[in-house]
C-alpha cells in the first residue's frame, strides 16, 4: 500500500511539471465541550477539546488526465486525557481520473488516514475503545462506460487495510481486518427524469485472527428527478453473509432531496451491512434528515438528525439532533456555532450527552 501511495505521488508530480497547477489551503480552529464523551449511563464526566486542522489540496490537468492530491492533519488537545487523549491525526490522498472521448471514465484513488475509534466505530456500545486509534490504508478503482446512449455500466473495486492501537500504547479491544470489495451496476435512461438501475456486489472480510466472512448484495432501484429541485432514489434487494454465521436479509434505500434557491433539505432511510473492527459485517437501519436555510447571503442556519439501530449480538440504538449556524465574517473567513444532543441505548443501559462547539474556518481557494 505504501508503494502505491508513493508511486501515485511521483507520477502526479511528474504530470504537474508539464501543466498548470491549482492549489488551495484551508485552516480551521475551534473549541468544543462534550458533557458525556464516554456515553455512560451514570456519573457522566465532561471534557473540553481544542482543535486545529490545516489542509492542502492540489489539482492539475494534462490532456484527458486529471491528477489530485490532498493532505490534512487534525490536531486535538483535551482537558482530560482519561476521557479523550490528545491527537494528531493525518490524512493523505492521491488520485487520477481519465475522461475517454468514447464515453468512459477511469479513476484510481489511494488514501491513508488515522482517526479516533469514537468517530469510526459507531456501532460499539458504551463508548468502549473510544480513545483507541484506527489507521486505514485504502485503494480504489472505478470504471464507467456509456454502453449506448441510454445504458451506462460501472465497475468498482476497493481494498482496505484497517488496524487499531490502544491509547498510550495499550492493546486495542478491536480486531485488525482487511476488506476487498467489488461492485458492478447498470443504469438505464428511461426518459429525461427516470433512471432505473441494478447493482450487485461481493465483499470479503478478513480479520487478523478468526475466520473470514463474505457479503453478497444485489439490489434494483430507480433514480427520479421529480422536479428541477426535488430528487428521489429508491432501491430494494437482498444481502447474504457467509462465514461464521450465515444469514440472509433485505437491504435497501429510500431518499428524497430538495435544493431550492435558499433551502436545502434531505431525508433518507437505509438498511445495509458494513464492516467494523468489532463484529465483522453488521446490519443496521439508519434514518437521516437535514435542513439548511440561507437567511441572507452571509448567514445560513440548519439542523441535522440521525437514528441508527444495529442488529448484532449486542444491539445498539443511537440518535442525535444537531443545530448549527454559519456566518461569513470576511471573504473566505467563516464562523460556525453548533450544538448536538446525543442518546445511546443498549439492552441494559441508556445514556445521553451534548456537545457545544465554536469554530473558525479560513480558505484560500487559489494560491
N, C-alpha and C positions, 0 to 999 in steps of 0.2 A: 504494500500500500504506500509506503514512504517513497519507493522508487517511482510509482505512478505520479504522485504529487510533484516530485522533483522534476520528472520528465515533462509534465504539462507546464510547469513554471518556466523551464528552459525554452521549450518550443514557443510558449507565449511571448517570452522576452525577445526571441528572435523575430517573431512577427511584428512586435511593437516597434522594432527599429526601422521597419520599412513602411510604417503607416502612422497617421495622426493618432495620438493617444488622448483619450478623455479620462480625466482623473477627478475624483471628488473626495472630500474629507468630511467627517462628522464627529461631533463630540457632544455627549450628553452627561449630565451630572445631576445628582439628586439625593434625597433622603427619604426613607420610609420607616414607618413604625408599625410593627405587627404585634397584635395582642396575644396570639397563641400559635407560634410557629410550629410547635410540636403537635398541635391539634390533640391535646389531652382533654379528657372529659372533666377532670378536676385539677385544681391547683395550677391553673394556666400561668405561664410566665411570659412577659413581653420582651421584645428585642427591637433595637433601632439599627438600621443599616445605612451606610453612606456609600454611594455608588459613583463610579466614573467609567465611561465607556467610549474610548476613542475608536474610530473606524476609518478604513480606507477602501476605495473602490476604483478599479481601472477597467477600461474597455477600449478595445481597438478593433478596427475593421480593415481587412485586406481582401479585396475582391469579394468572393462569396463566403469568406470565413470571418467569423467574429469571435474574438477571444475576450475573456473576462477574468478578473481576479478580485477577491475580497479578503480583507484582514480586519479583525476586530478583537479587542480584549475587554472583558468585563471585570473591573476591579471593584471589590466589595469589602468594606470594613464593618465589623459588627460590635455592638456594645456588650454582647455575651457570647463568648466562644463555645460554651457548652450547648447553646441553642442554635447558633449559626456561626460557622467559622469564617474567618477572613478568606477571601477567594481572589484568585487571578485566573480567570477562565478565558483562554484564547479560542478563536475560531478562524479557520482559513478555508478558502475555496478557490478553485480554478476551473474554468470550463471552456468549451469550444462548441460553436454552432456553425453549421454549413447549410445554406439555403441552395438547393439544387433547382435550376430553372425548369426541370422536368416535373416539378411538383412534389419533391421530397425534402425533408429536413432531417439532418443528423445532428445529435447533440451528445456531448460527453461532459460529465461533471465529477470532480473529485473533491471531497470535503474532509475536514478534520475539525472536531470541536470537543470542548470539555465543559461539562455543566454539573450543577448540583443535582442529586437524585430527587430532591424535593420538587424540582421542575420537570424531570423526565419520567419518574416512576409514579405517575399519578394514581395508579391502581394499587398502591401499597398502603394498607390500613395503619392507623395510629402514628403516622409520620416516621415509621421505622426506617433508619438509614438516611434520614433527611440531611445529615452532614456528610454523607458519602459523596464521591465524585464519579461520574460516568464519563469515560473517554471513548469517543466514537470515530472510527475511520470509515468512510463510505466512498463508493464509486458507482456511477450510474450512467447508463447509455440509453438513448431514446431515438427511435427512428419512426418518422411519419411519412406516409406516401399517399398521394391522390391517385387511387386506382383508376377511377373515372371522374367525370365532372361532379358526380353525386356521391361517390363512395371514397372514404378515407380510412386507411389502415394504420395502426400504430402498434409498435412493439417496444416494450420497456424491460430492461434488465438492470438489477441493482444488487449490490453486495455490501453488507455492513459488518463491522467487527466492533463489538461493544465490550469494554472492560470496566471494572469497578475498583475503587480504592477507598478504604475507610478513612475517617478523619484521623489526623495526626499519625498516619502510617498504620492504623489498625486494619484488621481484615474486614472486608465488607461483608454484609449479610446477603448481598446479591451475587448472582452467578454470571460469570463471563459467558458471552454467547456470540454466535455469528448467524446471520440470516442471508440467504440467497433467494431472490425473488424474480420471477418472470411473469409478465402480463402482456396479453395481446387483446386488441379491440378493433371493432369495425363500426364505423358511423356512416349513416345514410342520410343524405339531404333530401328529405321527403318533399319539402317546399321551403319557402323563404323563412318560415317561422319554426318548423318542427324537424328535429334530427333524432330519429331512433338509433339505438346503438346496442351492441352486445360486448361483454368483456369476459375473459377467462384468464385465470392466473394460478400459479403454483408457487409455494414458498417452503423452504426448509429451514428449520430452527435447530442449530447445533450448539448445545451448551458445553462448557468446558468439562463438566462431569455429568454423567447421566445419559439417558437415551435421547436420540434426536426425534423430532416430530415434523410432520408435514401438514401444510394447509392448502386446500384446493378450493377455489371460488369460481363461481360463474353467475353473471347477472345479465338481465336485459332491462333496458330503460329508454327514456326519451328526454331530450332537452328541448324546451319550447320558449320562444320569445312571445309571451302573452301580449306584450305591448312594447313600445320603444323603451320603457323604463322598468318593465316587470319581466323577470327571468324565472323559469321553472325547470327543475331537474328531478327526476324520479327514477329509481331502478329497484328491482327485486330479484333475488336469486338464492343460491344455496352456498353454504360453507361447510366443508368437511375437514376435520382434523384426524390425522392418523399417526399413532405413536404409542406413548404410554397409556393414553386413553382415547379411544375412537369416539367421535361424536359428529352428528350432522344437524345443522340448524339453518335457519333463514338469516340472510343479511340483506341490507338494502339502504336506500337513501331517499329522503324527501326534503327538498329545499326550495325556498322561494326568496328571491332577492329583488329589491326595488332601489333604483337610483334616480332620484329626481333632481331638480335644479338646486335645491337646498337640503334635501333629505336623503339619507342612505339608510336602508333597513334590510335585515335578512333574518330568516328563521329556518331551522333545519332539524331533522331527526335522522339519526343513522344507527344501524346496528352493524357492527363489524368486529373482527378479531385482529388483535395486534400483539406483537412480541414484547416481552419485558425480561428483566433480569431476575424476576421472582417466580414466574409460573408459566414459562413457555408462552403459548398463544392463549390470550384471554379474550373472551367475548364480552362486549359491553354495549349498552344502549346509551346514546348521547343525544341530548337536546341542547341546541344553542340558539340564541337570539341576540341581535344587536340593533342599535338605533343611533344614528348621528344626525345632528341638525345644525346648520350654519346660521347662527344668529346674525352675523354680519361678515363682511369679507375677512375680518381678522379674528373672529371668535367662533368656536364650534363646541358644542356640548353633546354628550351622548351617554348611553347606558349599554351594558353587556350582561347577559345572564347565561348560565350553563348548568346543566344537570346531567350527571353520569352515574350509571349503575353497572357494576361489573358482575359477571356471572362466573364464579370460581369457588374453590374450597373455602375461601374467606371472602364472602360477598362484601362489597363496599359501595356506598352511595355518597356522592359528593354533590354539592350545589354551591353556586356563587352568584352574587349580584354586584356589579361594579358600576360606579358613576364617575364621569370624568369631564373635564373642561380644558380646552386648549385655547391659548391666546398668543397671537403673533405680536411680539414686542417690537421687533425690528425686522428688516428683510433677512430671512434665513435664521432668525432667532425666535424661539417659541418657548412658552411656559405651559406646563401641564399640572393640574391638580387632580388627584384621583382618590377614590375610596372604594374598597371592596369588602363585602361581607361574605364569609365562607361557613359552610356546615359540612360535617363528615359523620357518617353513620355506619357502624359495623353491627354485627349480630349482637354485641354486648354493650357497646358504648356509643355515645353521641357527643360530638364536640363542635365548638363554634369558635370563630375568631374574626378579626377585622384587620385591614391594612389601610393606613393613610399614607399617601405618597405625594411628593412635590419634586418636579424635575425640570431642568432647563436644557434645551437642545439647540445646538448651533450646527448648521450645514453649510459647507462650501461646495456648491454643485459643480463649479468649474475651476480647476487650478490653472 
